[in-house]
């Protein structure tokens, strides 16, 4: 049973205001409804975990609010900007200036050091951190001149997080960032995301199949068959190291 959706006490409290968000792939009898009229407000600086089975609509939701995919119907407001009304060039500017992505696979350039991988972003961002600062935030100040092949999986993921935060985004969208990691390494990655959220105030949305991870969030969203079926606040965030795997 769906819980009542959180309503904003003031417009300025919301980073995203979403109404009737619908996504249909294909046409006619073969059409697939990936999202079915999702209504949702997401406040600034929140840590939000998205749960749901494969095909429930989580990734489609993230891709639309991240400007990677287009909605079939409905509206997505980002602050005072209607994303669902933007053209390709404006969406590119939105992604460049406001959004960072972290995926299950690290997508690092093998021939570049950790510092150089992060610098790929800092060279095009408006007001970036320097690579050393970003890598220090995720605990890799001693590994800045190492190549990806010299780093563990967890360290590579933390480089990817450092690259994501270096442009000081307003929102980070993370799709299964610990999916390829063991629990101990995954906790270290979650600690980096938790620190970024708390210290920089970066609104963070994290997709996971691991229900336990929801305990570290301010907010839990659960999707099923394209619908938002649960929306609840956590009374208290649990530190990643205290999660019961």
For each residue, the residues with C-beta under 8 A, 3 or more apart:
1: 229
2: 5 228 229 230 231
3: 230 231 232
4: 231
5: 2 39 40 41 228 231
6: 41 43 219 231 233
7: 41
8: 11 13 14 17 41 43
9: 13
10: 13
11: 8 14 17
12:
13: 8 9 10 43 44
14: 8 11 17 41 42 43 44 77 79
15: 42 43 44 46 78 79 170 171 203
16: 40 41 42 65 76 77 78
17: 8 11 14 41 76 77
18: 21 38 39 40 41 42 65 74 75 76 77
19: 39 74 75
20: 37 38 39 73 74 75
21: 18 35 37 38 39 40 61 64 71 73 74 75 76
22: 33 35 36 37 38 71 72 73 74
23: 33 34 35 57 60 64 69 71 72 226
24: 31 32 33 34 72
25: 31 32 34
26: 30 31 32
27: 30 31
28: 31
29:
30: 26 27
31: 24 25 26 27 28
32: 24 25 26
33: 22 23 24 36 226
34: 23 24 25 57 60 226
35: 21 22 23 38 57 60 61 64 71 226
36: 22 33 57 225 226 227
37: 20 21 22 74 227
38: 18 20 21 22 35 57 61 74 227 228
39: 5 18 19 20 21 228
40: 5 16 18 21 221 228 231
41: 5 6 7 8 14 16 17 18
42: 14 15 16 18 46 48 203 205 219
43: 6 8 13 14 15 46 203
44: 13 14 15 170 201 203
45: 197 201 202 203
46: 15 42 43 203 204 217 218 219
47: 193 194 197 204 206 216 217 218 219 237
48: 42 203 204 205 206 217 218 219 220 221
49: 205 206 207 208 213 214 216 217 219 220 221
50: 58 61 62 205 206 207 208 221 222 223
51: 58 208 209 211 214 220 221 222 223
52: 56 57 58 222 223 224
53: 56 224
54: 209
55:
56: 52 53 223 224 225 226
57: 23 34 35 36 38 52 60 61 223 225 226 227
58: 50 51 52 61 62 207 223
59: 62 63 175 207
60: 23 34 35 57 63 64 69 226
61: 21 35 38 50 57 58 64 65 223
62: 50 58 59 65 66 173 175 205 207
63: 59 60 66 68 69
64: 21 23 35 60 61 67 68 69 70 71 76 83
65: 16 18 61 62 76 78 83 173 205
66: 62 63 95 99 101 171 173
67: 64 83 86 91 92 94 95 99
68: 63 64 95
69: 23 60 63 64
70: 64 84
71: 21 22 23 35 64 74 75 76 84
72: 22 23 24
73: 20 21 22
74: 18 19 20 21 22 37 38 71 84
75: 18 19 20 21 71 82 84 85
76: 16 17 18 21 64 65 71 82 83 84
77: 14 16 17 18 80 81 82 83
78: 15 16 65 81 82 83 94 98
79: 14 15
80: 77
81: 77 78 86 94
82: 75 76 77 78 85 86
83: 64 65 67 76 77 78 86 91 94
84: 70 71 74 75 76
85: 75 82
86: 67 81 82 83 90 91 94
87: 90 91
88: 91 92
89: 92 93
90: 86 87 93 94
91: 67 83 86 87 88 94 95
92: 67 88 89 95 96
93: 89 90 96 97
94: 67 78 81 83 86 90 91 97 98 99
95: 66 67 68 91 92 98 99
96: 92 93 124 125
97: 93 94 125 126 167
98: 78 94 95 169 170 171
99: 66 67 94 95 169 170 171 172 173
100: 163 164 165 167 169 171 172 173
101: 66 164 172 173 174 175
102: 157 160 161 164 172 173 174 175 177 193
103: 106 107 160 174 175 176 177
104: 175 176 177 179 180
105: 180
106: 103 148 153 156 157 159 160
107: 103 160
108: 112 117 148 156 159 160 163
109: 112 116 117 120 148
110: 147 148 149
111: 147
112: 108 109 116 117 120 147
113: 116 117 144 145 146 147
114: 117 118 131 135 140 143 144 145 146 147 148 151 159 162
115: 118 119 131 132 135 144 145
116: 109 112 113 119 120 131
117: 108 109 112 113 114 120 148 159 163
118: 114 115 121 122 131 134 135 159 162 163 166
119: 115 116 122 123 131
120: 109 112 116 117 123 124 163
121: 118 124 125 128 163 164 166 167
122: 118 119 125 128 129 130 131 134 166 167
123: 119 120
124: 96 120 121 167
125: 96 97 121 122 128 166 167 168
126: 97 167
127: 167 168
128: 121 122 125 166 167 168
129: 122 133 134 137 165 166 167 168
130: 122 133 134
131: 114 115 116 118 119 122 134 135 144 162 166
132: 115 135 136 141 144
133: 129 130 136 137 166
134: 118 122 129 130 131 137 138 162 163 165 166
135: 114 115 118 131 132 138 140 141 143 144 159 162
136: 132 133 139 140 141
137: 129 133 134 162 165 192 195 196 199
138: 134 135 158 159 161 162 165 192 195 196
139: 136 158 188 192
140: 114 135 136 143 144 155 158 159 162
141: 132 135 136 144
142:
143: 114 135 140 146 150 151 155
144: 113 114 115 131 132 135 140 141
145: 113 114 115
146: 113 114 143 150 151 155
147: 110 111 112 113 114 150 151
148: 106 108 109 110 114 117 151 156 159
149: 110
150: 143 146 147
151: 114 143 146 147 148 155 156 159
152: 155 156 185
153: 106 156 157 180 181 185
154: 157 158 181 185 186 188 189
155: 140 143 146 151 152 158 159
156: 106 108 148 151 152 153 159 160
157: 102 106 153 154 160 161 177 178 181 189
158: 138 139 140 154 155 161 162 188 189 192
159: 106 108 114 117 118 135 138 140 148 151 155 156 162 163
160: 102 103 106 107 108 156 157 163 164
161: 102 138 157 158 164 165 177 189 192 193 196
162: 114 118 131 134 135 137 138 140 158 159 165 166
163: 100 108 117 118 120 121 134 159 160 166
164: 100 101 102 121 160 161 167 169 172
165: 100 129 134 137 138 161 162 168 169 172 196 200 202
166: 118 121 122 125 128 129 131 133 134 162 163
167: 97 100 121 122 124 125 126 127 128 129 164
168: 125 127 128 129 165 200
169: 98 99 100 164 165 172 202
170: 15 44 98 99 202 203
171: 15 66 98 99 100 202 203 204 205
172: 99 100 101 102 164 165 169 193 196 197 202 203 204 205
173: 62 65 66 99 100 101 102 205
174: 101 102 103 177 193 204 205 206 207
175: 59 62 101 102 103 104 207
176: 103 104 179 180 207 208 209
177: 102 103 104 157 161 174 189 193 206 208
178: 157 181 185 186 189 190 208 210 213
179: 104 176 208 209
180: 104 105 153 176
181: 153 154 157 178 185 186 189
182: 185 186
183: 186 187 245
184: 187 188
185: 152 153 154 178 181 182 188 189
186: 154 178 181 182 183 189 190
187: 183 184 190 191 240 241 243 245
188: 139 154 158 184 185 191 192
189: 154 157 158 161 177 178 181 185 186 192 193
190: 178 186 187 193 194 213 216 240 243
191: 187 188 194 195 239 240 241
192: 137 138 139 158 161 188 189 195 196
193: 47 102 161 172 174 177 189 190 196 197 204 206
194: 47 190 191 197 198 216 239 240
195: 137 138 191 192 198 199
196: 137 138 161 165 172 192 193 199 200 202 204
197: 45 47 172 193 194 200 201 202 203 204
198: 194 195 201
199: 137 195 196
200: 165 168 196 197
201: 44 45 197 198
202: 45 165 169 170 171 172 196 197
203: 15 42 43 44 45 46 48 170 171 172 197
204: 46 47 48 171 172 174 193 196 197
205: 42 48 49 50 62 65 171 172 173 174
206: 47 48 49 50 174 177 193 213 217
207: 49 50 58 59 62 174 175 176
208: 49 50 51 176 177 178 179 213 214
209: 51 54 176 179
210: 178 213 245
211: 51 214
212: 215 243 244 245
213: 49 178 190 206 208 210 216 217 243
214: 49 51 208 211 217 220 234
215: 212 234 237 238 243 244
216: 47 49 190 194 213 237 238 239 240 243
217: 46 47 48 49 206 213 214 220 234 237
218: 46 47 48 233 234 237
219: 6 42 46 47 48 49 231 232 233 234
220: 48 49 51 214 217 230 231 232 233 234
221: 40 48 49 50 51 228 230 231
222: 50 51 52 228 229 230 231
223: 50 51 52 56 57 58 61 226 227 228 229
224: 52 53 56 227 229
225: 36 56 57
226: 23 33 34 35 36 56 57 60 223
227: 36 37 38 57 223 224
228: 2 5 38 39 40 221 222 223 231
229: 1 2 222 223 224
230: 2 3 220 221 222
231: 2 3 4 5 6 40 219 220 221 222 228
232: 3 219 220
233: 6 218 219 220
234: 214 215 217 218 219 220 237 238
235:
236:
237: 47 215 216 217 218 234
238: 215 216 234 242 243
239: 191 194 216 242 243
240: 187 190 191 194 216 243
241: 187 191
242: 238 239
243: 187 190 212 213 215 216 238 239 240
244: 212 215
245: 183 187 210 212
